[in-house]
């Protein structure tokens, strides 16, 4: 990593590392996901061909059972190839330099599966309600993404204002009704009341930046920078690896004995409930 990366991370709030994740590493994850899909579809007697693309298998499973599609999505996070990458020294060594840390805490690592039939994109927001007050996030698409295809966007240097409270700060980002990138780009939020004059000045179409990312390019950005995404308009899935790397010295859960936590919900399946034990025989 070059000196300019450190400078841009502080000045602009993000950096882009081109061709950071290799085709081999991406293909290894795809191969393991395809293996899981083959098992799930075969076990449930769903018609498909092993030669089909992973996107085709995914949509077949989605059509057959939304629950099983959800189960497939959950277990991606505990695949060895996926975790080998997220926890790799290749990534963590760079994050540690950017955050000036010897160690980091890693949460919210997953592989997003956005597609045009299921809109699940986020309005412009800052990463609040996490275990730390300062972190670095990564976004690495496994397909090409840009403004035209639909993808991640952010407002450069917006992290310099710190945490900015708005009328919707108490809500989860997915529940925000304002700060929608498409609406800002089409001037539909010109008269919006964000409850914050700084945010009002930041949320303009001139300020929104869409990075042009090829498969394997990695975007790293600060948690305080405003970021969001637009709907993917291409065929298939927008596979995107994301993860959050936290500073230990900015984690109140570790420094404040009176800190109350509702738990670190990772969304990872760990145990089978008693009522489902009888179902175990169906996979023997």
C-alpha positions as CSV (number, residue, x, y, z in Angstrom):
1,X,0.0,0.0,0.0
2,X,1.4,3.4,-1.0
3,X,1.6,6.6,1.0
4,X,-1.1,8.2,-1.3
5,X,-3.6,5.5,0.0
6,X,-3.1,6.6,3.6
7,X,-3.5,10.3,2.6
8,X,-6.6,9.6,0.5
9,X,-8.2,7.5,3.3
10,X,-7.8,10.5,5.6
11,X,-8.7,13.2,3.1
12,X,-11.4,11.6,1.0
13,X,-12.5,8.9,3.4
14,X,-11.9,6.0,1.0
15,X,-9.5,4.3,-1.3
16,X,-9.8,1.8,-4.2
17,X,-7.3,-1.0,-4.7
18,X,-7.6,-2.3,-8.2
19,X,-7.4,-6.1,-8.9
20,X,-6.9,-6.8,-5.2
21,X,-8.9,-10.0,-5.1
22,X,-7.7,-12.6,-7.7
23,X,-9.9,-14.5,-10.1
24,X,-8.7,-17.7,-8.4
25,X,-9.9,-16.5,-5.0
26,X,-13.3,-15.4,-6.4
27,X,-13.7,-18.7,-8.4
28,X,-12.9,-20.7,-5.2
29,X,-15.8,-19.0,-3.4
30,X,-18.1,-19.5,-6.4
31,X,-17.1,-23.1,-6.7
32,X,-18.0,-23.8,-3.0
33,X,-21.3,-22.0,-3.3
34,X,-22.2,-24.0,-6.4
35,X,-21.4,-27.2,-4.5
36,X,-23.8,-26.2,-1.8
37,X,-26.5,-25.2,-4.3
38,X,-26.1,-28.6,-6.1
39,X,-26.6,-30.4,-2.8
40,X,-29.7,-28.4,-1.7
41,X,-31.4,-28.7,-5.1
42,X,-30.6,-32.4,-5.4
43,X,-31.7,-33.2,-1.9
44,X,-35.0,-31.6,-2.6
45,X,-35.5,-33.2,-6.0
46,X,-35.5,-29.9,-7.8
47,X,-34.7,-30.1,-11.5
48,X,-31.5,-28.4,-12.6
49,X,-28.2,-29.1,-14.4
50,X,-24.9,-29.0,-12.7
51,X,-23.5,-27.2,-15.7
52,X,-25.8,-24.2,-15.0
53,X,-24.3,-21.0,-13.8
54,X,-24.4,-20.2,-10.1
55,X,-26.9,-17.4,-10.8
56,X,-29.2,-19.8,-12.6
57,X,-29.1,-22.2,-9.7
58,X,-29.7,-19.4,-7.2
59,X,-32.9,-18.3,-9.0
60,X,-34.1,-21.9,-9.3
61,X,-33.7,-22.3,-5.5
62,X,-35.3,-19.0,-4.8
63,X,-38.3,-20.0,-6.9
64,X,-38.6,-23.3,-5.1
65,X,-38.2,-22.1,-1.6
66,X,-37.4,-18.7,-0.2
67,X,-36.6,-20.3,3.2
68,X,-33.9,-22.6,1.7
69,X,-32.6,-19.6,-0.4
70,X,-32.3,-17.8,2.9
71,X,-30.5,-20.8,4.5
72,X,-28.1,-20.9,1.5
73,X,-27.4,-17.2,2.0
74,X,-26.7,-17.6,5.7
75,X,-24.1,-20.4,5.3
76,X,-22.1,-18.4,2.8
77,X,-20.7,-16.5,5.8
78,X,-19.3,-19.7,7.3
79,X,-17.7,-21.1,4.1
80,X,-14.0,-21.7,4.6
81,X,-13.0,-20.0,1.3
82,X,-15.1,-16.9,2.2
83,X,-13.6,-16.6,5.7
84,X,-10.1,-17.3,4.4
85,X,-10.4,-14.1,2.4
86,X,-12.2,-11.9,5.0
87,X,-9.7,-12.8,7.7
88,X,-6.7,-13.0,5.4
89,X,-3.5,-11.1,6.2
90,X,-3.8,-9.7,2.7
91,X,-6.8,-7.6,3.8
92,X,-6.3,-7.2,7.5
93,X,-2.7,-5.9,7.2
94,X,-3.9,-3.0,5.0
95,X,-6.9,-2.3,7.3
96,X,-4.5,-2.1,10.3
97,X,-2.3,0.4,8.5
98,X,-5.3,2.5,7.6
99,X,-6.7,2.5,11.1
100,X,-3.3,2.5,12.8
101,X,-4.1,-0.6,14.8
102,X,-2.2,-3.7,15.7
103,X,-5.5,-5.7,16.0
104,X,-9.0,-5.3,14.6
105,X,-12.5,-6.7,15.3
106,X,-14.3,-8.1,12.3
107,X,-18.2,-8.0,12.0
108,X,-20.9,-8.0,9.5
109,X,-19.0,-10.0,6.9
110,X,-21.2,-11.4,4.2
111,X,-21.7,-11.7,0.4
112,X,-24.6,-9.6,-0.8
113,X,-26.8,-11.0,-3.6
114,X,-28.5,-8.0,-5.1
115,X,-30.6,-8.3,-8.3
116,X,-33.2,-6.2,-10.1
117,X,-36.1,-8.3,-9.1
118,X,-35.5,-7.9,-5.4
119,X,-34.6,-4.3,-4.5
120,X,-32.7,-4.2,-1.2
121,X,-30.5,-1.1,-1.7
122,X,-29.7,1.4,1.0
123,X,-30.1,5.2,1.2
124,X,-27.1,7.4,2.0
125,X,-26.1,6.7,5.7
126,X,-23.3,6.5,8.1
127,X,-22.4,3.2,9.9
128,X,-23.8,3.8,13.3
129,X,-25.1,1.3,15.9
130,X,-22.0,-0.8,15.6
131,X,-19.7,-2.2,18.3
132,X,-17.3,0.6,17.6
133,X,-17.4,4.3,16.9
134,X,-14.7,4.1,14.2
135,X,-14.1,1.4,11.6
136,X,-13.2,0.7,8.0
137,X,-15.5,-1.2,5.7
138,X,-14.7,-3.1,2.5
139,X,-16.8,-3.5,-0.6
140,X,-15.5,-5.9,-3.2
141,X,-17.8,-6.9,-6.1
142,X,-17.4,-10.1,-8.0
143,X,-19.1,-8.6,-11.0
144,X,-18.5,-5.2,-12.7
145,X,-20.4,-2.3,-11.0
146,X,-20.6,1.4,-11.7
147,X,-23.2,4.1,-11.9
148,X,-24.7,2.6,-15.1
149,X,-25.1,-0.9,-13.8
150,X,-26.1,0.2,-10.3
151,X,-23.8,-0.1,-7.4
152,X,-22.3,1.4,-4.3
153,X,-22.0,5.2,-4.0
154,X,-20.6,7.6,-1.5
155,X,-20.0,11.3,-0.7
156,X,-16.2,11.9,-0.6
157,X,-14.9,13.7,2.5
158,X,-18.2,13.6,4.3
159,X,-16.6,11.7,7.1
160,X,-14.8,15.0,8.2
161,X,-18.1,16.3,9.7
162,X,-18.2,13.4,12.1
163,X,-21.5,11.8,13.1
164,X,-24.4,13.9,11.7
165,X,-27.8,13.4,13.3
166,X,-30.8,13.6,11.1
167,X,-34.6,13.2,11.5
168,X,-34.1,9.5,10.7
169,X,-31.0,8.7,12.7
170,X,-33.0,6.6,15.2
171,X,-34.0,4.3,12.4
172,X,-32.1,1.5,10.7
173,X,-30.7,2.6,7.4
174,X,-33.0,0.3,5.4
175,X,-36.0,2.1,6.9
176,X,-34.9,5.6,5.9
177,X,-37.3,7.4,3.5
178,X,-34.8,10.2,2.6
179,X,-31.3,10.1,1.2
180,X,-32.3,7.8,-1.6
181,X,-29.5,8.1,-4.2
182,X,-31.9,7.7,-7.2
183,X,-34.2,10.4,-5.8
184,X,-31.3,12.8,-5.2
185,X,-29.9,12.2,-8.7
186,X,-33.3,13.1,-10.2
187,X,-33.8,16.2,-7.9
188,X,-36.8,14.6,-6.1
189,X,-35.3,15.5,-2.7
190,X,-34.6,19.2,-3.3
191,X,-37.1,20.2,-0.7
192,X,-36.5,17.4,1.7
193,X,-36.2,18.2,5.4
194,X,-33.3,16.1,6.8
195,X,-33.2,17.9,10.1
196,X,-29.6,18.9,9.6
197,X,-28.3,21.8,7.5
198,X,-24.9,20.1,6.8
199,X,-26.6,17.0,5.5
200,X,-28.8,19.1,3.3
201,X,-25.7,20.6,1.7
202,X,-24.0,17.2,1.3
203,X,-27.0,15.4,-0.2
204,X,-26.8,16.7,-3.8
205,X,-26.3,14.9,-7.1
206,X,-23.1,16.7,-7.6
207,X,-21.6,15.2,-4.5
208,X,-22.5,11.6,-5.1
209,X,-19.6,9.5,-6.4
210,X,-20.0,6.1,-8.0
211,X,-16.7,4.1,-8.2
212,X,-16.2,2.1,-11.3
213,X,-15.3,-1.3,-10.0
214,X,-14.2,-4.5,-11.8
215,X,-14.5,-7.9,-10.3
216,X,-11.8,-8.1,-7.5
217,X,-11.4,-4.4,-7.1
218,X,-11.7,-3.4,-3.4
219,X,-13.2,-0.2,-2.0
220,X,-12.3,0.6,1.6
221,X,-14.1,3.4,3.3
222,X,-14.5,5.0,6.7
223,X,-17.5,4.3,8.8
224,X,-18.4,8.0,9.1
225,X,-18.6,8.6,5.3
226,X,-22.1,8.8,3.8
227,X,-22.6,5.8,1.5
228,X,-25.5,4.0,-0.1
229,X,-26.4,2.0,-3.2
230,X,-28.6,1.9,-6.3
231,X,-30.5,-1.0,-7.8
232,X,-28.6,-3.4,-10.0
233,X,-30.0,-3.3,-13.5
234,X,-28.0,-6.0,-15.2
235,X,-29.1,-9.7,-15.5
236,X,-28.1,-12.0,-12.8
237,X,-26.7,-11.2,-9.4
238,X,-24.5,-8.4,-8.1
239,X,-22.3,-10.6,-5.8
240,X,-20.5,-8.2,-3.4
241,X,-18.2,-9.1,-0.5
242,X,-18.6,-6.7,2.4
243,X,-17.1,-6.6,5.9
244,X,-16.5,-4.2,8.8
245,X,-13.2,-3.9,10.6
246,X,-13.3,-2.1,13.9
247,X,-10.7,-0.2,16.0
248,X,-10.3,-1.8,19.5
249,X,-9.6,1.6,21.1
250,X,-12.9,2.9,19.7
251,X,-15.0,0.0,21.1
252,X,-17.0,1.2,24.1
253,X,-18.2,-2.4,24.7
254,X,-14.6,-3.1,25.9
255,X,-13.8,0.1,27.7
256,X,-17.0,0.9,29.6
257,X,-18.1,-1.5,32.4
258,X,-21.6,0.0,32.4
259,X,-22.0,-0.4,28.6
260,X,-25.2,-2.2,27.8
261,X,-25.4,-4.4,24.7
262,X,-28.2,-6.3,23.1
263,X,-25.7,-8.8,21.8
264,X,-23.5,-9.1,18.8
265,X,-25.9,-10.6,16.3
266,X,-23.9,-11.9,13.5
267,X,-26.7,-13.7,11.7
268,X,-24.7,-16.9,11.6
269,X,-26.6,-20.3,12.2
270,X,-24.9,-21.9,15.2
271,X,-27.3,-24.4,16.7
272,X,-30.4,-26.4,15.8
273,X,-33.5,-25.9,18.0
274,X,-34.9,-28.9,19.9
275,X,-38.0,-29.0,17.7
276,X,-35.9,-29.4,14.6
277,X,-33.7,-32.3,15.9
278,X,-36.0,-34.8,14.3
279,X,-35.3,-33.2,10.9
280,X,-31.6,-34.2,11.2
281,X,-32.5,-37.7,10.1
282,X,-33.6,-36.3,6.7
283,X,-30.0,-35.4,5.8
284,X,-28.3,-38.7,6.9
